Amino acid sequence: MRKVYLKKAGASFVSLLLALTLFPLNAQTAFATDAVKGVEVHTDSSKLEASVAAAKAAGVDVQKEDDVDKGTTESASELTAKKAEVEEDYNKQITDLEAAAKEAKTKLDEYATKKAAYDAAKAKYDTDKAKYDADMVTYNKAMEELEKKKNQDGYMTKPYPQLLTFKSEPGATLSYSGKKYTRQEFHDEVRSWNVGTEPWRYSYFDALNGGQPNDADRVMLEKDKPFVATYTNLTNSSYNGKKISKVEYTYTYKGSSGVNLPDKLPVILQKDPTVTIWYNDFFGDARINMTVKFYDEAGNVIDPTGSLLNFSSLNRGNGSSIVDKDAIEKVAAFNGEYVPISGSSIKPHADGSAYSDTNNHDRAEGSRFNTSEWDTSTSPNSWYGAIVGRVTNSEISLDMASHKSGVVWFALNSDIKAVNVPTKPVEPTPPTEPQKPVIKATYHFDILYTKPQLEK
């Protein structure tokens, strides 16, 4: 028995010696032996491990997968081929890990920039939100006060907040397609109409033409032909927190009566859209339709529903004593809601117009105030010749109308004359926090065995 055991042990030793001779393995490549699979062989994985570490450092979520069994080789050539296959697999994994690391760097750098911007925006939002909350307390109290005082002089009879800011745009740029007249061309054109022989027929026109700057935008409206005036570069205007960058006015002269005009009307456009327009009615009845469109910074039309428009300085009784003192200035055909002001002389009428039924020019003629007491930019009584127009449509439309007024100034803006009307605070929009990108990658090690075929 002892001889047989020694013989078998010797044979095993010879076999292992022969295997190690045929397939030399060092400490780095030879690990374990398996009775069935043979001797485990690992190729060099140090570069793969370095790539894994680099990818993790770059922010890649790297997960190790199970080892891949590459099988058992039984010859030197087969072992060489398998080792090359493992090396190719590792190189591909290294390439994928490097690509993931590059992607992670790019995306995480972008994220860091966005996150910094978000943190700043969030801090501003928190401040703005605290202010908004405080402003809403003040606003609600103001609206309660309007309700309590709606029957007192100067207050709107129906309390509404202001949503529109459109009070001053001195830096606006005006453009239009019609001809711009010089002062002399304006004079010559109008004089050629032979409106009448009375000296006063042209006196107010001459005063208007001569009183405006040399470079004023003198244009001619023709009956039923729309004339578009566009103002860009607006910087001070907004609707419900949204910036207004452009406003477009379309004027359509609807005609005159009581005076012999050739279906034309001379007007002078103002460079500030909130100051708007001057015209001359030649002591007849004139009417000009006006539509208004506001645009945001992206060029989209803004729906101004809920805005409060200023219809003020609507005089009656300040006409020429030579012609007719009962001159009347009106707003007509407004497609929104007239909101009367308590104590004001201006009332809405069944025909869709708003004007004073009686003289509001002279105390001696029954007016509560003289014009000088209410028709100034700083007068606390300016509400006396005013009414508020509340917008109820996506496009504003109205007529400016006059009766024997001579020179008429019409200004469209949000500077309403009703007292203590609050502007509704706009709730700030919270910024959206960017999502941190997650770049994932996996890797695995390959396991290879060798089991040489030995002669018995």
C-alpha positions as CSV (number, residue, x, y, z in Angstrom):
1,M,0.0,0.0,0.0
2,R,2.8,2.4,0.9
3,K,4.5,1.9,-2.5
4,V,1.2,2.5,-4.4
5,Y,0.6,5.8,-2.4
6,L,4.1,7.0,-3.1
7,K,3.8,6.1,-6.7
8,K,0.6,8.1,-7.0
9,A,2.0,11.0,-5.1
10,G,5.0,11.0,-7.4
11,A,2.8,11.0,-10.5
12,S,0.8,14.0,-9.2
13,F,4.0,15.9,-8.5
14,V,5.3,15.2,-11.9
15,S,2.1,16.3,-13.5
16,L,2.0,19.6,-11.6
17,L,5.7,20.2,-12.3
18,L,5.1,19.5,-16.0
19,A,2.1,21.9,-16.0
20,L,4.1,24.7,-14.4
21,T,6.8,24.0,-16.9
22,L,4.5,24.2,-19.9
23,F,2.5,27.1,-18.5
24,P,4.8,29.2,-16.3
25,L,2.7,31.3,-13.8
26,N,4.2,33.9,-11.4
27,A,2.8,35.2,-8.2
28,Q,0.8,37.9,-10.0
29,T,-0.9,35.6,-12.5
30,A,-1.4,32.4,-10.6
31,F,-3.9,32.5,-7.8
32,A,-5.9,29.4,-6.9
33,T,-6.4,26.0,-8.3
34,D,-9.6,24.2,-8.9
35,A,-9.9,20.5,-9.0
36,V,-12.2,20.7,-12.0
37,K,-11.3,24.0,-13.8
38,G,-7.5,23.9,-13.2
39,V,-5.2,26.8,-12.2
40,E,-6.8,30.3,-12.1
41,V,-5.0,32.9,-14.2
42,H,-5.5,36.6,-13.9
43,T,-4.3,39.1,-16.5
44,D,-3.1,42.5,-15.3
45,S,-6.1,44.6,-14.1
46,S,-4.2,47.5,-12.6
47,K,-5.0,49.9,-15.4
48,L,-8.7,49.0,-15.2
49,E,-8.6,49.5,-11.4
50,A,-6.9,52.9,-11.9
51,S,-9.7,53.8,-14.4
52,V,-12.3,52.8,-11.9
53,A,-10.7,55.0,-9.2
54,A,-10.4,57.9,-11.6
55,A,-14.0,57.6,-12.7
56,K,-15.2,57.6,-9.1
57,A,-13.1,60.6,-8.4
58,A,-14.8,62.4,-11.3
59,G,-18.2,61.7,-9.8
60,V,-19.2,58.6,-11.7
61,D,-21.4,56.2,-9.9
62,V,-19.3,53.1,-10.6
63,Q,-20.7,49.7,-9.6
64,K,-18.8,46.4,-9.8
65,E,-20.5,43.5,-11.5
66,D,-19.9,39.9,-10.9
67,D,-16.7,38.4,-12.3
68,V,-16.9,37.0,-15.7
69,D,-15.8,33.4,-16.1
70,K,-13.8,33.2,-19.4
71,G,-13.6,29.4,-19.2
72,T,-10.6,27.0,-19.1
73,T,-7.8,26.8,-21.6
74,E,-6.0,23.5,-22.3
75,S,-3.1,24.7,-24.4
76,A,-0.5,27.4,-24.5
77,S,-1.9,28.9,-27.7
78,E,-5.5,28.8,-26.3
79,L,-4.2,30.5,-23.1
80,T,-2.5,33.3,-25.1
81,A,-5.6,33.9,-27.1
82,K,-7.8,34.1,-24.0
83,K,-5.4,36.4,-22.3
84,A,-5.6,38.7,-25.3
85,E,-9.4,38.5,-25.2
86,V,-9.4,39.5,-21.5
87,E,-7.0,42.4,-22.3
88,E,-9.3,43.6,-25.1
89,D,-12.2,43.5,-22.7
90,Y,-10.4,45.5,-20.1
91,N,-9.3,48.1,-22.6
92,K,-12.9,48.5,-23.7
93,Q,-14.0,48.9,-20.1
94,I,-11.3,51.5,-19.6
95,T,-12.5,53.4,-22.6
96,D,-16.0,53.4,-21.3
97,L,-15.0,54.5,-17.9
98,E,-12.9,57.3,-19.3
99,A,-15.8,58.4,-21.4
100,A,-18.1,58.3,-18.4
101,A,-15.6,60.4,-16.4
102,K,-15.4,62.9,-19.2
103,E,-19.2,63.1,-19.4
104,A,-19.4,63.5,-15.6
105,K,-16.9,66.3,-15.6
106,T,-18.8,68.2,-18.3
107,K,-22.2,67.7,-16.8
108,L,-21.2,68.2,-13.2
109,D,-19.4,71.4,-14.1
110,E,-22.6,72.6,-15.8
111,Y,-24.6,71.5,-12.8
112,A,-22.2,73.4,-10.4
113,T,-22.8,76.6,-12.5
114,K,-26.6,76.1,-12.5
115,K,-26.6,75.3,-8.8
116,A,-24.7,78.4,-8.0
117,A,-27.2,80.5,-10.1
118,Y,-30.1,78.7,-8.4
119,D,-28.7,79.3,-4.9
120,A,-28.5,83.0,-5.7
121,A,-31.9,83.0,-7.3
122,K,-33.4,81.1,-4.4
123,A,-31.9,83.7,-1.9
124,K,-33.4,86.5,-4.0
125,Y,-36.7,84.6,-4.2
126,D,-36.8,84.2,-0.4
127,T,-36.3,87.9,0.0
128,D,-38.9,88.8,-2.7
129,K,-41.4,86.3,-1.2
130,A,-41.0,87.9,2.3
131,K,-41.6,91.3,0.7
132,Y,-44.6,90.0,-1.3
133,D,-46.2,88.6,1.8
134,A,-45.8,91.9,3.6
135,D,-47.0,93.8,0.5
136,M,-50.1,91.6,0.3
137,V,-51.0,92.6,3.9
138,T,-50.8,96.3,2.9
139,Y,-52.6,95.6,-0.3
140,N,-55.5,93.8,1.3
141,K,-55.9,96.7,3.8
142,A,-55.9,99.2,1.0
143,M,-58.6,97.3,-0.9
144,E,-60.7,97.2,2.3
145,E,-60.2,100.9,2.6
146,L,-61.3,101.5,-1.0
147,E,-64.5,99.6,-0.3
148,K,-65.2,101.7,2.8
149,K,-64.6,105.0,1.0
150,K,-66.0,104.2,-2.5
151,N,-68.7,106.9,-2.1
152,Q,-66.2,109.6,-1.0
153,D,-64.8,112.2,-3.4
154,G,-61.9,110.9,-5.5
155,Y,-62.5,107.2,-4.9
156,M,-63.6,104.7,-7.5
157,T,-67.2,103.7,-7.1
158,K,-66.1,100.1,-7.6
159,P,-62.8,99.2,-6.0
160,Y,-60.3,97.5,-8.3
161,P,-56.5,97.1,-8.1
162,Q,-54.1,98.4,-10.7
163,L,-52.3,95.7,-12.7
164,L,-50.7,98.0,-15.3
165,T,-47.6,100.2,-15.0
166,F,-47.5,102.5,-18.0
167,K,-46.8,106.0,-16.8
168,S,-43.7,107.3,-18.4
169,E,-41.5,106.2,-21.3
170,P,-39.3,109.2,-22.3
171,G,-36.7,107.0,-24.0
172,A,-39.1,105.2,-26.3
173,T,-38.4,104.9,-30.0
174,L,-41.3,105.8,-32.3
175,S,-41.7,104.4,-35.8
176,Y,-44.5,104.6,-38.4
177,S,-44.9,104.1,-42.1
178,G,-46.7,107.3,-43.0
179,K,-45.1,110.6,-44.0
180,K,-43.6,112.9,-41.4
181,Y,-44.4,116.5,-42.2
182,T,-42.2,119.5,-41.4
183,R,-43.8,122.4,-39.7
184,Q,-44.0,124.3,-43.0
185,E,-45.4,121.3,-44.9
186,F,-48.0,120.9,-42.3
187,H,-49.0,124.5,-42.5
188,D,-49.1,124.5,-46.3
189,E,-51.2,121.3,-46.5
190,V,-53.8,122.4,-44.0
191,R,-54.1,125.9,-45.5
192,S,-54.7,124.5,-48.9
193,W,-58.0,122.9,-47.6
194,N,-59.8,126.3,-47.4
195,V,-61.6,125.3,-44.2
196,G,-63.2,128.7,-43.9
197,T,-62.6,132.4,-44.1
198,E,-63.1,133.1,-40.4
199,P,-59.8,133.9,-38.8
200,W,-60.4,131.5,-35.9
201,R,-60.7,128.5,-38.3
202,Y,-56.9,128.1,-38.4
203,S,-55.9,129.9,-35.2
204,Y,-55.8,126.8,-33.0
205,F,-54.1,124.7,-35.6
206,D,-51.5,127.4,-36.0
207,A,-51.0,127.5,-32.3
208,L,-50.6,123.7,-32.1
209,N,-48.3,123.5,-35.1
210,G,-46.1,126.3,-33.9
211,G,-46.1,125.2,-30.3
212,Q,-44.7,121.7,-31.0
213,P,-40.9,121.2,-31.5
214,N,-39.4,121.4,-35.0
215,D,-38.8,117.7,-35.1
216,A,-42.2,116.7,-33.8
217,D,-43.9,113.8,-35.5
218,R,-46.5,115.7,-37.6
219,V,-48.6,113.2,-39.5
220,M,-51.8,113.2,-41.5
221,L,-54.6,110.7,-40.7
222,E,-56.9,109.8,-43.6
223,K,-60.5,108.7,-43.0
224,D,-61.0,105.0,-42.5
225,K,-57.3,104.2,-43.2
226,P,-55.5,102.7,-40.2
227,F,-52.3,104.4,-39.2
228,V,-49.9,102.3,-37.0
229,A,-47.5,104.0,-34.6
230,T,-45.1,101.6,-32.8
231,Y,-43.1,102.4,-29.7
232,T,-40.1,100.2,-28.8
233,N,-37.4,100.4,-26.2
234,L,-39.9,100.7,-23.4
235,T,-38.1,100.4,-20.0
236,N,-40.5,101.4,-17.3
237,S,-43.7,99.5,-18.1
238,S,-45.1,96.2,-17.1
239,Y,-48.4,94.3,-16.7
240,N,-48.9,92.1,-13.7
241,G,-45.1,91.8,-13.3
242,K,-44.4,91.1,-16.9
243,K,-42.2,93.6,-18.7
244,I,-43.7,95.5,-21.6
245,S,-41.1,96.2,-24.3
246,K,-43.3,97.5,-27.1
247,V,-46.7,99.1,-27.6
248,E,-48.6,99.5,-30.9
249,Y,-51.2,102.2,-31.4
250,T,-53.5,102.0,-34.5
251,Y,-55.3,105.2,-35.2
252,T,-58.3,105.3,-37.6
253,Y,-59.8,108.7,-38.3
254,K,-63.6,108.2,-38.4
255,G,-64.5,111.5,-39.8
256,S,-65.6,115.0,-38.8
257,S,-68.9,116.9,-38.9
258,G,-69.7,120.6,-38.7
259,V,-66.5,121.5,-40.6
260,N,-65.5,121.1,-44.2
261,L,-62.4,118.8,-44.0
262,P,-61.1,116.7,-47.0
263,D,-61.3,113.4,-45.0
264,K,-58.0,114.2,-43.4
265,L,-57.0,115.2,-39.9
266,P,-53.6,116.6,-38.9
267,V,-52.3,115.1,-35.7
268,I,-49.0,115.3,-33.8
269,L,-47.7,112.0,-32.3
270,Q,-45.8,112.3,-29.1
271,K,-42.4,110.6,-28.6
272,D,-43.5,109.2,-25.3
273,P,-46.4,106.8,-25.8
274,T,-47.9,107.7,-22.4
275,V,-48.2,111.3,-23.6
276,T,-49.7,110.0,-26.8
277,I,-51.3,112.5,-29.3
278,W,-52.5,116.1,-30.0
279,Y,-55.0,116.9,-32.8
280,N,-57.1,119.7,-34.0
281,D,-60.9,119.4,-34.6
282,F,-61.2,122.8,-36.4
283,F,-64.2,123.6,-34.1
284,G,-66.2,120.7,-35.5
285,D,-66.9,117.2,-34.2
286,A,-64.0,114.8,-34.7
287,R,-63.5,111.2,-33.8
288,I,-60.4,109.0,-33.9
289,N,-60.5,105.3,-33.1
290,M,-57.5,103.9,-31.3
291,T,-56.5,100.3,-30.6
292,V,-53.7,99.3,-28.3
293,K,-51.5,96.3,-28.2
294,F,-48.8,95.6,-25.6
295,Y,-45.9,93.2,-26.3
296,D,-43.5,91.4,-23.9
297,E,-39.8,91.0,-24.4
298,A,-40.3,87.9,-26.5
299,G,-42.6,89.8,-28.9
300,N,-45.7,88.1,-27.7
301,V,-48.9,90.1,-27.3
302,I,-49.9,90.7,-23.7
303,D,-53.5,90.3,-22.6
304,P,-54.0,93.4,-20.4
305,T,-57.3,92.4,-19.0
306,G,-57.9,94.0,-15.6
307,S,-55.7,97.0,-16.3
308,L,-57.0,100.4,-15.3
309,L,-56.6,103.2,-17.9
310,N,-56.5,106.9,-17.2
311,F,-59.2,108.9,-19.0
312,S,-58.6,112.4,-17.6
313,S,-58.5,116.1,-18.4
314,L,-61.9,115.7,-20.1
315,N,-63.0,119.3,-20.3
316,R,-66.3,120.9,-21.0
317,G,-67.0,124.5,-21.3
318,N,-63.5,125.7,-22.0
319,G,-64.1,126.5,-25.7
320,S,-63.4,129.7,-27.6
321,S,-65.7,132.5,-26.7
322,I,-65.6,133.6,-30.3
323,V,-66.9,130.2,-31.5
324,D,-68.7,128.2,-28.8
325,K,-67.7,128.0,-25.2
326,D,-69.5,124.7,-24.7
327,A,-66.7,122.6,-26.1
328,I,-66.7,119.0,-25.0
329,E,-63.9,116.3,-24.8
330,K,-65.0,112.7,-24.7
331,V,-63.9,109.1,-24.6
332,A,-66.3,106.9,-26.6
333,A,-66.8,103.4,-27.8
334,F,-64.5,102.0,-25.1
335,N,-64.7,98.2,-25.2
336,G,-64.1,97.8,-21.5
337,E,-65.8,99.0,-18.4
338,Y,-66.1,102.6,-17.3
339,V,-65.5,103.0,-13.6
340,P,-66.8,106.3,-12.3
341,I,-65.0,108.3,-9.7
342,S,-67.2,109.6,-6.8
343,G,-67.6,113.4,-7.1
344,S,-66.2,113.5,-10.7
345,S,-68.0,115.5,-13.4
346,I,-67.4,112.7,-15.9
347,K,-70.2,110.2,-16.3
348,P,-70.7,107.2,-18.6
349,H,-73.6,107.5,-21.1
350,A,-75.9,105.1,-22.8
351,D,-74.2,105.7,-26.2
352,G,-70.9,104.2,-24.9
353,S,-69.2,107.6,-24.3
354,A,-68.0,109.2,-21.1
355,Y,-68.0,113.0,-20.6
356,S,-69.3,115.8,-18.4
357,D,-72.9,116.7,-18.7
358,T,-72.3,120.2,-17.5
359,N,-69.6,122.8,-17.5
360,N,-66.5,121.7,-15.4
361,H,-64.4,124.7,-16.4
362,D,-65.7,127.6,-14.5
363,R,-67.3,127.9,-11.0
364,A,-69.3,130.9,-12.4
365,E,-70.9,128.5,-14.9
366,G,-71.8,125.9,-12.2
367,S,-68.6,123.9,-12.1
368,R,-67.5,122.7,-8.7
369,F,-63.9,123.8,-9.4
370,N,-62.3,126.1,-11.9
371,T,-60.2,124.3,-14.5
372,S,-57.0,125.6,-12.9
373,E,-58.0,123.9,-9.6
374,W,-58.2,120.4,-11.1
375,D,-56.7,120.2,-14.6
376,T,-53.0,120.2,-13.7
377,S,-50.6,117.3,-13.3
378,T,-50.1,118.0,-9.6
379,S,-53.7,118.9,-8.6
380,P,-55.2,116.8,-5.8
381,N,-58.6,117.4,-7.5
382,S,-57.6,115.9,-10.9
383,W,-60.2,113.2,-10.4
384,Y,-62.9,115.9,-11.0
385,G,-62.4,115.7,-14.8
386,A,-61.6,112.0,-15.0
387,I,-63.1,108.5,-15.2
388,V,-61.3,105.1,-15.1
389,G,-61.4,102.6,-17.9
390,R,-61.0,99.0,-16.8
391,V,-59.8,96.7,-19.6
392,T,-62.0,93.6,-20.2
393,N,-60.7,92.5,-23.6
394,S,-57.3,91.2,-24.9
395,E,-57.2,94.2,-27.2
396,I,-58.0,97.8,-26.1
397,S,-60.2,99.9,-28.4
398,L,-61.7,103.3,-27.8
399,D,-62.5,106.5,-29.6
400,M,-61.2,109.9,-28.7
401,A,-63.9,112.4,-29.5
402,S,-64.4,116.2,-29.3
403,H,-66.9,118.9,-30.0
404,K,-65.7,122.3,-31.0
405,S,-62.6,122.0,-28.8
406,G,-60.1,123.4,-31.3
407,V,-56.9,121.7,-29.9
408,V,-57.3,118.4,-28.1
409,W,-54.7,116.4,-26.2
410,F,-55.3,112.8,-25.4
411,A,-53.0,110.7,-23.3
412,L,-53.3,107.0,-22.7
413,N,-51.6,105.7,-19.6
414,S,-52.1,104.0,-16.3
415,D,-51.8,107.2,-14.2
416,I,-55.4,107.0,-13.1
417,K,-56.7,110.0,-11.1
418,A,-58.8,108.0,-8.6
419,V,-57.1,108.2,-5.2
420,N,-55.2,105.5,-3.2
421,V,-55.6,102.8,-5.8
422,P,-53.0,100.1,-4.9
423,T,-51.0,98.2,-7.5
424,K,-51.6,94.5,-6.9
425,P,-48.4,92.8,-5.8
426,V,-47.0,90.1,-8.1
427,E,-46.1,86.9,-6.3
428,P,-42.5,86.0,-7.2
429,T,-42.0,82.7,-9.0
430,P,-39.7,80.3,-7.2
431,P,-36.6,79.2,-9.2
432,T,-36.4,75.6,-10.2
433,E,-33.6,73.7,-8.6
434,P,-31.4,71.9,-11.1
435,Q,-31.2,68.1,-10.7
436,K,-27.7,66.8,-10.1
437,P,-26.8,64.5,-13.0
438,V,-26.0,60.9,-12.2
439,I,-23.6,59.2,-14.6
440,K,-23.4,55.5,-14.1
441,A,-20.8,53.0,-15.2
442,T,-20.0,49.4,-14.4
443,Y,-16.9,47.2,-14.5
444,H,-16.0,43.5,-14.0
445,F,-13.0,41.3,-13.7
446,D,-12.4,38.3,-16.0
447,I,-11.4,35.0,-14.5
448,L,-9.5,32.5,-16.6
449,Y,-8.4,29.0,-15.8
450,T,-5.9,26.7,-17.4
451,K,-5.8,22.9,-17.3
452,P,-3.1,21.3,-19.4
453,Q,-3.7,17.9,-20.9
454,L,-0.9,15.6,-19.6
455,E,0.0,12.1,-20.8
456,K,-0.9,9.3,-18.4
